[in-house]
Amino acid sequence: MYLKQLSVINFKNYEEAGLTFSEGVNAFLGNNGAGKTNLLDAIHYLSLCKSYFNPIDSQQIKQGTDFFIITGTFSKNDKQEAVACSVKRNQKKQFKRNKKDYQRLADHIGLLPLVMVSPYDISIIIEGSEERRKFIDNVISQTDNLYLDELIIYNKVLANRNALLKMIADTGRYDPGLLEILDEQLITSGSRIFEKRKAFMEAFTTIFNKHYQFLSDDAEQVELIYESQLLNENFAALLKKNIERDRALERTTAGIHKDDLQFAIHGMPMKKFGSQGQQKSFLIALKLAQYSFLNQQKGFKPLLLLDDIFDKLDDQRVTKLMQMVSNHDFGQVFITDTSDARVKNIFTHMGVPIKLFKVKAGEIDA
């Protein structure tokens, strides 16, 4: 699968732009703020129906205009896939595939899989557990369209249970029958999500370890561990054990919404003891493992988007990374960088053809 053409109108800092891509490596080159990353984000919209950086669609509309349109033509299994996303201020987002509207955006997720690597990914390491759960959910959702539905159900029931706990605290009226119904719904949905996360992490960890060891040349020992309360106790028992605590805190304190990933280097937390280069290598290995997992599950190569990935990586890790992304294990690749010379030298040295796009203040010169 690869993206043949992309066009944007009134998207972020672009008034209008149209690009035709190589099936291999494509690079957007220019100064910071020129709009390189915005092109990657437009591609992300076509794959996952949303921005990678900002969940508010209306904030992607170019200043002084009332709408944006992103269109793309993909080649997949020798067939053309035309995808279009449009947003007008104060109106619902429209998303079309081959000129047909989607009833649910969730039905598009996974059709055109994509992996994005960005400096913003550092939040996976340094922020709270929600960022790490999002990472797991993003990967599984692109391979299992029922998983996203299950997550939606779980979060709705969780919100209802928390509202009931607050109402009990506010009014003093305890309705064990209603709480039991919500518990049953939460257990059913949560247990399904847990089993899928557990199975995913068992397969994913092996792939991750392989990628990190290649990137670091076997110089560092890292660990990726899935943590869940459900690994040690079934969900029903957890809810029953924690009911008094839940009532006191007015929220549900046990469940898969507390799942986390533990990242370690040489047995110590990566967040505190990993250098910037080691943290970035860890993140890149996570994303490349995501790519490999999607490739295995889908049976074709996803798109790979690398935003400003050379920063804070030493030359050895950069070379290793470029060796990986330019070989037959990866398909179409999009890269952003501020240095023309660096990108040209890397790929010329490896004998890999690359298509260059010069970006300056929302204008593109191919």
Secondary structure by P-SEA (a helix, b strand, c coil): cccccccccccccccbbbbbbcccbbbbbbcccccaaaaaaaaaaaacccccccccccccccccccbbbbbbccccccbbbbbbbbbcccccbbbbccccccccccccccccccccccccccccccccaaaaaaaaaaaaaaccaaaaaaaaaaaaaaaaaaaaaaaaaacccccaaaaaaaaaaaaaaaaaaaaaaaaaaaaaaaaaaaaaaaaacccbbbbbbbbbccccccaaaaaaaaaaaaaaacccccccccbbbbbbcccccccccccaaaaaaaaaaaaaaaaaaaaaaaccccbbbbccccccccaaaaaaaaaaaacccccbbbbbbccaaaaaaaaaaacbbbbbbbbccccccc
